[in-house]
Amino acid sequence: MEAVLALLIAFGMCVLIPIGLLAAIVLVFMRRSQDRHSERMAMIDRGVAPGAVPMPSPEPGRAVGWATGVVVGGVLWMFADTLDLSRFGIILTAVGVAYLTRGVLGLARGRRPAGGEFGGGGNS
């Protein structure tokens, strides 16, 4: 009985969890694509050419923040037994690092002067 349970747990960890993560990622991208399509169709209904209005670019700090959180979480997870760390604490730390990275990148982007000039722009 214990061997069957161990086999099911190993199968779940190695196969079912990655398939679930992949399905979640596909769902997010499909939702984003459907939202973009509906926005473009609404623009066409209003009589605006979709190429005339620039689409907002995705926030780069968001992807970098989550990538940093995943890397920090993965490294801590690998050394969890050696350093005697809690798995729940590692997850919380990774999420915290992701949000802190996004916040720092957002603050750095907020300090940039408008127009790319140091004097605040203008034609004087």
C-alpha positions in Angstrom: 0.0 0.0 0.0 2.8 2.4 0.9 4.6 1.6 -2.4 1.4 2.5 -4.4 1.0 5.8 -2.4 4.7 6.6 -3.0 4.3 5.9 -6.7 1.2 8.1 -6.9 3.0 11.0 -5.1 6.1 10.6 -7.3 3.9 10.6 -10.5 2.0 13.6 -9.3 5.1 15.6 -8.5 6.9 14.7 -11.7 4.0 14.7 -14.2 0.8 16.2 -12.9 2.2 19.4 -11.3 4.2 20.4 -14.4 1.2 19.7 -16.6 -0.9 21.9 -14.3 1.6 24.7 -14.4 1.8 24.5 -18.2 -2.0 24.6 -18.4 -2.1 27.7 -16.1 0.5 29.5 -18.3 -1.4 28.7 -21.5 -4.6 29.9 -19.8 -3.0 33.2 -18.9 -1.7 33.8 -22.5 -5.0 32.8 -24.0 -6.9 35.2 -21.8 -4.4 38.0 -22.7 -4.9 37.2 -26.4 -8.7 37.2 -26.1 -8.6 40.5 -24.2 -6.4 42.1 -26.9 -8.6 40.8 -29.6 -11.8 42.2 -28.0 -10.1 45.6 -27.6 -9.1 45.6 -31.2 -12.7 44.6 -32.3 -14.1 47.4 -30.1 -11.8 49.9 -31.8 -12.9 48.7 -35.2 -16.5 49.1 -34.1 -15.8 52.7 -33.0 -14.2 53.4 -36.4 -10.7 53.7 -35.2 -8.0 51.9 -37.1 -6.2 49.5 -34.7 -2.8 50.5 -35.9 -3.4 54.2 -35.3 -3.6 53.8 -31.5 -0.4 52.4 -29.9 -1.0 49.4 -27.7 0.5 49.7 -24.2 3.7 47.7 -23.9 3.9 45.2 -21.1 5.6 46.3 -18.0 9.1 44.8 -18.0 9.5 45.0 -14.2 6.7 42.5 -13.8 8.4 39.7 -15.6 11.8 40.5 -14.1 10.3 40.6 -10.7 8.7 37.2 -11.0 11.8 35.7 -12.6 13.9 37.0 -9.7 11.5 35.5 -7.2 11.5 32.2 -8.9 15.3 32.1 -9.0 15.6 33.0 -5.3 12.9 30.6 -4.4 14.6 27.8 -6.4 18.0 28.4 -4.9 16.6 28.4 -1.3 14.5 25.3 -2.1 17.6 23.5 -3.2 19.4 24.3 0.1 16.4 23.9 2.3 17.6 20.7 3.9 21.1 21.9 4.4 20.1 25.2 5.9 17.0 23.8 7.8 14.6 26.2 6.1 10.8 25.9 6.1 9.2 25.3 2.7 6.4 27.7 3.4 8.9 30.4 4.4 10.7 29.9 1.1 7.6 30.5 -0.9 6.8 33.6 1.1 10.4 34.8 0.6 10.2 34.2 -3.1 7.0 36.2 -3.5 8.4 39.0 -1.3 11.5 39.2 -3.5 9.4 39.3 -6.6 7.3 42.2 -5.3 10.4 44.1 -3.9 12.1 43.8 -7.3 9.0 45.1 -9.1 8.8 48.0 -6.6 12.5 48.9 -7.0 12.2 48.8 -10.8 9.1 50.9 -10.7 10.7 53.5 -8.5 13.8 53.7 -10.8 11.5 54.1 -13.8 9.5 56.8 -12.0 12.6 58.9 -11.5 13.4 59.2 -15.2 12.7 62.7 -16.5 9.9 63.2 -19.1 11.0 63.4 -22.7 14.4 61.8 -22.0 16.0 65.1 -21.2 17.5 66.1 -17.8 16.0 69.5 -17.8 12.4 68.2 -17.9 12.1 68.8 -21.6 10.9 71.9 -23.3 12.1 74.0 -26.3 13.8 76.8 -24.4 
